[in-house]
């Protein structure tokens, strides 16, 4: 099973590298944020940064949700113990 998992991860890495190589041209206008112009970044890099931000946001949201569940479970256990 670990070889299959390694092969899948390798193929995904190759696909991501191929995608970056094919889309590595700077966009026509530079990226603007709050009225400031950021250096013209390659499209592949912009897409990867957006994917990374989405992954980190989802990971943090999952961590917050798990923390809330653990606190709720711990408070439920404490309420039943004194009786």
MONOR-V665974 format. One record per residue. SS is DSSP state (H for helix, E for strand, L for the rest). PSI is psi as a letter, one per 20 degrees, with the letter a starting at -180 (NA if undefined). OMEGA is omega in radians with two decimals (none if undefined). Layout:
ss: <SS:SS>
psi: <PSI:PSI>
omega: <OMEGA:OMEGA>
This chain:
ss: <L:H:H:H:H:H:H:H:H:H:H:H:H:H:H:H:H:H:H:H:H:H:L:L:L:E:L:L:L:L:L:E:E:L:L:E:E:L:L:L:L:E:H:H:H:H:H:H:H:H:H:H:H:H:H:H:H:H:H:H:H:H:H:H:H:H:H:H:H:H:H:H:H:H:H:H:H:H:H:H:H:L:L>
psi: <h:h:h:g:g:h:g:g:g:g:h:h:g:g:g:g:g:g:g:g:h:h:k:l:q:q:q:g:q:q:p:p:o:k:i:q:p:q:q:o:q:q:h:g:h:g:g:h:h:g:g:g:g:g:g:g:g:h:g:g:h:g:g:g:g:h:g:g:g:g:g:g:g:h:h:h:h:h:h:h:g:h:NA>
omega: <-3.11:3.09:3.11:3.11:3.10:3.11:3.12:3.11:3.11:3.14:3.07:3.09:3.10:3.11:3.10:3.11:3.11:3.10:3.14:-3.11:-3.11:-3.08:-3.07:3.02:-3.13:3.09:-3.13:3.08:3.07:3.13:3.14:3.11:3.13:3.09:3.12:3.10:3.09:3.13:3.09:-3.12:3.06:-3.09:3.13:3.13:3.11:-3.14:3.13:3.10:3.09:3.08:3.14:3.09:3.10:3.11:-3.13:3.11:3.10:3.13:3.11:3.12:3.10:3.11:3.11:3.14:3.10:3.11:3.11:3.13:3.13:3.11:3.12:3.12:-3.14:3.13:3.09:3.11:-3.13:3.14:-3.09:-3.09:-3.09:-3.11:none>
